[in-house]
Amino acid sequence: MALYFLEYDLIKQKNYDALYTALQQFGAHRHLLSAWSFKYANSGASVSLRDHFQQFMDADDRLVVSEVVDWASNNALAAPHRTA
């Protein structure tokens, strides 16, 4: 299982519900206000995951999906997923 971080900026319309539902379907945990983490079966899937989550956002919103092998946090809302 690979660990992914997803970060976003929703620009004009603040319709978070569709995105939150999609993230919950992946078992994602929110660790910052606009940053989530989740485990996914495939490594190297950042592009396909970006394309998947992008459909739940407006065209002017910003989105970053990253595969992560190491991380550290301070005062996070929740601990990001661990790969182990």
C-alpha positions as CSV (number, residue, x, y, z in Angstrom):
1,M,0.0,0.0,0.0
2,A,1.3,3.5,-0.9
3,L,0.7,6.6,1.2
4,Y,-0.7,9.6,-0.6
5,F,-1.2,13.2,0.5
6,L,-3.9,15.3,-1.1
7,E,-3.9,19.1,-0.7
8,Y,-6.3,21.6,-2.3
9,D,-7.5,25.2,-2.5
10,L,-11.1,25.7,-3.3
11,I,-11.3,29.1,-4.8
12,K,-14.8,30.6,-5.4
13,Q,-17.6,28.2,-4.6
14,K,-16.8,26.5,-1.3
15,N,-18.7,23.3,-2.0
16,Y,-16.6,20.8,0.0
17,D,-19.3,18.1,0.3
18,A,-18.6,16.2,-3.0
19,L,-14.9,16.3,-2.4
20,Y,-15.3,15.2,1.3
21,T,-17.5,12.3,0.2
22,A,-14.9,11.2,-2.4
23,L,-12.1,11.4,0.2
24,Q,-14.2,9.4,2.8
25,Q,-14.7,6.7,0.2
26,F,-10.9,6.3,0.1
27,G,-10.8,6.1,3.9
28,A,-8.8,9.4,4.0
29,H,-7.9,11.3,7.2
30,R,-7.8,15.0,7.4
31,H,-4.6,16.2,8.9
32,L,-4.7,19.9,8.0
33,L,-7.6,22.1,7.0
34,S,-7.1,21.4,3.3
35,A,-4.8,18.4,3.5
36,W,-5.7,14.7,3.7
37,S,-3.9,11.4,3.6
38,F,-5.0,7.9,2.5
39,K,-3.5,4.6,1.5
40,Y,-3.9,3.3,-2.0
41,A,-3.1,-0.1,-3.4
42,N,-0.9,1.2,-6.3
43,S,2.3,3.1,-6.1
44,G,2.9,5.7,-8.8
45,A,-0.8,6.6,-9.1
46,S,-0.6,10.3,-8.4
47,V,-1.8,11.3,-11.9
48,S,-4.8,9.0,-11.9
49,L,-5.7,10.0,-8.3
50,R,-5.5,13.7,-9.3
51,D,-7.8,13.1,-12.2
52,H,-10.2,11.2,-10.0
53,F,-10.5,13.9,-7.3
54,Q,-10.4,16.8,-9.8
55,Q,-13.9,15.8,-11.0
56,F,-15.3,16.9,-7.6
57,M,-13.8,20.4,-7.8
58,D,-14.3,23.5,-9.9
59,A,-12.0,24.3,-12.8
60,D,-10.3,27.2,-10.9
61,D,-9.6,25.1,-7.8
62,R,-6.0,23.9,-7.0
63,L,-5.1,20.3,-6.3
64,V,-1.9,18.5,-5.4
65,V,-1.6,14.7,-5.0
66,S,1.7,13.3,-3.8
67,E,2.9,9.8,-3.0
68,V,4.8,10.1,0.3
69,V,7.5,7.9,1.7
70,D,8.3,10.0,4.8
71,W,6.6,12.7,6.7
72,A,6.6,14.7,10.0
73,S,3.9,16.9,11.5
74,N,3.3,19.3,14.3
75,N,-0.1,20.1,15.8
76,A,-1.9,18.2,13.0
77,L,-5.6,17.6,13.3
78,A,-4.9,13.9,13.0
79,A,-1.9,11.8,12.3
80,P,-1.4,11.1,8.6
81,H,-1.7,7.4,7.7
82,R,1.4,5.3,8.1
83,T,2.4,2.8,5.4
84,A,3.2,0.1,7.9
